[in-house]
Amino acid sequence: MFCFEDFTVQEQANRVITKYRRETDDLRRYEYLTSLQDRNETLFYKVLIDNIEEFAPIIYTPTVGQACKSFGQLFRRTRGMYFSPLDKGEMRAMVYNWREEEVYCRVVYVKDGGTYCTG
């Protein structure tokens, strides 16, 4: 049995690209990439940066729109906290009750309440 740690990052990236290109359905490609991001963010961003022109339509418009419509079937894990206007005054309690040991913030995205979905 082999382990991905036995391969260089470039060898792993080559395997990812090969598997990605075998898939013909863009939504399946999106699922594959988000699954990779969940398992190995370093490899995900290596592959993404090296192939941004090829991957951009999959991780953003138009495929991410399809993914948003199918979110209930595609959901894998949480990637952040989401607050609605109904949560006003409850942010501290919500952060305190988050399942992660340490809560840190890299991005704050504030929206006016209209529909918007990002991958």
ZADOGU-46810 format. One record per residue (C-alpha): x, y, z; residue number from 0. Coordinates in Angstrom, 1 decimal, m for minus. Layout:
! ZADOGU-46810
X  Y  Z  NUM $
...
//
This chain:
! ZADOGU-46810
0.0  0.0  0.0  0 $
1.3  3.5  m0.8  1 $
0.6  6.8  0.9  2 $
0.5  10.2  m0.7  3 $
3.3  11.3  1.6  4 $
5.5  9.0  m0.5  5 $
5.1  11.3  m3.5  6 $
6.3  14.8  m4.1  7 $
3.8  17.6  m4.2  8 $
4.3  17.8  m8.0  9 $
3.7  14.1  m8.4  10 $
0.5  14.4  m6.3  11 $
m0.6  17.4  m8.4  12 $
m0.1  15.4  m11.6  13 $
m2.3  12.7  m10.2  14 $
m5.0  15.2  m9.3  15 $
m4.9  16.8  m12.7  16 $
m5.1  13.4  m14.5  17 $
m8.1  12.4  m12.4  18 $
m9.7  15.8  m12.8  19 $
m9.4  15.7  m16.6  20 $
m10.9  12.3  m16.8  21 $
m14.1  13.6  m15.4  22 $
m16.3  15.2  m18.1  23 $
m19.1  16.7  m15.9  24 $
m18.2  20.1  m14.5  25 $
m20.3  19.6  m11.4  26 $
m18.4  16.4  m10.6  27 $
m15.2  18.3  m11.2  28 $
m16.3  20.9  m8.7  29 $
m17.1  18.1  m6.2  30 $
m13.7  16.6  m6.8  31 $
m11.9  19.9  m6.2  32 $
m13.8  20.8  m3.1  33 $
m13.2  17.3  m1.7  34 $
m9.5  17.8  m2.4  35 $
m9.6  21.2  m0.6  36 $
m11.2  19.4  2.4  37 $
m8.5  16.7  2.5  38 $
m5.3  18.7  1.5  39 $
m5.5  22.5  1.1  40 $
m1.8  22.8  0.2  41 $
m2.3  20.4  m2.7  42 $
m5.6  22.0  m3.7  43 $
m4.0  25.5  m3.9  44 $
m0.9  24.2  m5.7  45 $
m3.1  22.6  m8.4  46 $
m5.4  25.7  m8.5  47 $
m2.6  28.2  m8.9  48 $
m0.7  26.1  m11.5  49 $
m3.9  25.7  m13.6  50 $
m6.0  28.7  m12.8  51 $
m7.3  29.3  m16.3  52 $
m8.6  25.7  m16.6  53 $
m10.0  25.6  m13.1  54 $
m11.6  29.1  m12.8  55 $
m14.8  28.2  m14.6  56 $
m15.2  25.2  m12.3  57 $
m14.5  26.9  m8.9  58 $
m16.3  30.1  m9.9  59 $
m18.8  31.1  m12.5  60 $
m20.6  29.3  m14.1  61 $
m20.2  25.9  m12.3  62 $
m20.4  27.3  m8.8  63 $
m23.9  28.5  m9.7  64 $
m24.9  24.9  m10.4  65 $
m23.2  23.9  m7.1  66 $
m25.2  26.5  m5.2  67 $
m28.5  25.1  m6.7  68 $
m27.4  21.6  m5.6  69 $
m25.9  22.7  m2.2  70 $
m28.1  20.3  m0.2  71 $
m26.8  17.3  m2.1  72 $
m23.2  18.5  m2.4  73 $
m22.6  19.8  1.2  74 $
m19.4  18.3  2.7  75 $
m18.5  20.4  5.7  76 $
m18.7  24.0  7.0  77 $
m16.3  26.5  5.8  78 $
m17.1  29.4  8.0  79 $
m19.8  31.1  10.1  80 $
m22.9  32.6  8.8  81 $
m24.9  35.2  10.6  82 $
m28.3  36.6  9.5  83 $
m29.9  39.8  10.7  84 $
m31.9  37.7  13.1  85 $
m28.6  36.9  14.9  86 $
m28.0  40.5  15.8  87 $
m26.7  40.6  19.4  88 $
m25.9  36.9  19.4  89 $
m22.5  36.9  17.6  90 $
m20.5  36.3  20.8  91 $
m22.6  33.3  21.8  92 $
m22.4  31.9  18.4  93 $
m18.6  32.2  18.2  94 $
m18.3  30.8  21.7  95 $
m20.4  27.7  20.8  96 $
m18.5  27.0  17.5  97 $
m17.2  23.4  17.4  98 $
m13.6  24.4  16.6  99 $
m11.1  24.9  19.5  100 $
m9.9  28.2  18.1  101 $
m11.9  30.6  16.2  102 $
m9.9  33.0  13.9  103 $
m11.0  35.2  11.2  104 $
m9.4  35.6  7.8  105 $
m12.2  37.2  5.9  106 $
m15.4  39.1  6.9  107 $
m17.9  39.2  4.1  108 $
m20.8  41.5  4.7  109 $
m23.8  41.4  2.3  110 $
m27.1  43.2  2.2  111 $
m29.2  40.1  2.5  112 $
m29.6  39.4  m1.2  113 $
m28.9  36.0  m2.7  114 $
m25.2  35.3  m3.3  115 $
m23.3  32.1  m3.3  116 $
m19.6  31.5  m3.5  117 $
m17.9  28.2  m3.8  118 $
//
